[in-house]
Amino acid sequence: MDVERTMEFILAQQAQFAADIQALKEVQAANQDNLGGLIEVVKALAQLQENLATEASNRLDQLSNTVRETNAETNNRLAQLSDTVRETNAETNNRLNTLIAVVERHIAGHN
């Protein structure tokens, strides 16, 4: 009897072991599927990150060009304004000198 019980125990353990192995195989298969899905997600995220980096670089280049163009235009306008101020100052100096000369003649004529 003892041998029969031992055999039944071994057979029960073997059956449980086989069931556990089957369950582990199913879990492993599910994990493999999940891993495949995660790999696809990581690839998609990597591609998205690359696209965003490229877009950011392109926008930065455009912004840099715009700033460069705006600076050049500002420099041109400042140069024109400086020329205009110089011309206006020269004209004002000439008029002031003319006025001084007229006032000096006027004063000289009354003395």
SULBEL-V519496 format. One record per residue. N is the residue number from 1. RES is the residue in one small letter. PSI is psi in radians with two decimals (* if undefined). Layout:
BEGIN
n=N res=RES psi=PSI
n=N res=RES psi=PSI
END
This chain:
BEGIN
n=1 res=m psi=-0.65
n=2 res=d psi=-0.65
n=3 res=v psi=-0.70
n=4 res=e psi=-0.74
n=5 res=r psi=-0.71
n=6 res=t psi=-0.74
n=7 res=m psi=-0.73
n=8 res=e psi=-0.71
n=9 res=f psi=-0.80
n=10 res=i psi=-0.76
n=11 res=l psi=-0.70
n=12 res=a psi=-0.74
n=13 res=q psi=-0.71
n=14 res=q psi=-0.74
n=15 res=a psi=-0.75
n=16 res=q psi=-0.72
n=17 res=f psi=-0.78
n=18 res=a psi=-0.73
n=19 res=a psi=-0.74
n=20 res=d psi=-0.73
n=21 res=i psi=-0.74
n=22 res=q psi=-0.74
n=23 res=a psi=-0.73
n=24 res=l psi=-0.67
n=25 res=k psi=-0.71
n=26 res=e psi=-0.73
n=27 res=v psi=-0.74
n=28 res=q psi=-0.73
n=29 res=a psi=-0.73
n=30 res=a psi=-0.73
n=31 res=n psi=-0.68
n=32 res=q psi=-0.75
n=33 res=d psi=-0.78
n=34 res=n psi=-0.72
n=35 res=l psi=-0.74
n=36 res=g psi=-0.73
n=37 res=g psi=-0.72
n=38 res=l psi=-0.67
n=39 res=i psi=-0.74
n=40 res=e psi=-0.69
n=41 res=v psi=-0.78
n=42 res=v psi=-0.73
n=43 res=k psi=-0.75
n=44 res=a psi=-0.73
n=45 res=l psi=-0.71
n=46 res=a psi=-0.73
n=47 res=q psi=-0.73
n=48 res=l psi=-0.76
n=49 res=q psi=-0.72
n=50 res=e psi=-0.75
n=51 res=n psi=-0.74
n=52 res=l psi=-0.70
n=53 res=a psi=-0.72
n=54 res=t psi=-0.79
n=55 res=e psi=-0.75
n=56 res=a psi=-0.72
n=57 res=s psi=-0.75
n=58 res=n psi=-0.76
n=59 res=r psi=-0.66
n=60 res=l psi=-0.71
n=61 res=d psi=-0.78
n=62 res=q psi=-0.77
n=63 res=l psi=-0.73
n=64 res=s psi=-0.75
n=65 res=n psi=-0.72
n=66 res=t psi=-0.76
n=67 res=v psi=-0.74
n=68 res=r psi=-0.80
n=69 res=e psi=-0.73
n=70 res=t psi=-0.71
n=71 res=n psi=-0.74
n=72 res=a psi=-0.75
n=73 res=e psi=-0.72
n=74 res=t psi=-0.75
n=75 res=n psi=-0.72
n=76 res=n psi=-0.77
n=77 res=r psi=-0.70
n=78 res=l psi=-0.68
n=79 res=a psi=-0.75
n=80 res=q psi=-0.75
n=81 res=l psi=-0.71
n=82 res=s psi=-0.75
n=83 res=d psi=-0.75
n=84 res=t psi=-0.74
n=85 res=v psi=-0.73
n=86 res=r psi=-0.81
n=87 res=e psi=-0.74
n=88 res=t psi=-0.71
n=89 res=n psi=-0.74
n=90 res=a psi=-0.75
n=91 res=e psi=-0.73
n=92 res=t psi=-0.73
n=93 res=n psi=-0.75
n=94 res=n psi=-0.78
n=95 res=r psi=-0.71
n=96 res=l psi=-0.73
n=97 res=n psi=-0.69
n=98 res=t psi=-0.78
n=99 res=l psi=-0.74
n=100 res=i psi=-0.76
n=101 res=a psi=-0.74
n=102 res=v psi=-0.79
n=103 res=v psi=-0.73
n=104 res=e psi=-0.70
n=105 res=r psi=-0.71
n=106 res=h psi=-0.76
n=107 res=i psi=-0.72
n=108 res=a psi=-0.59
n=109 res=g psi=-0.41
n=110 res=h psi=-0.17
n=111 res=n psi=*
END
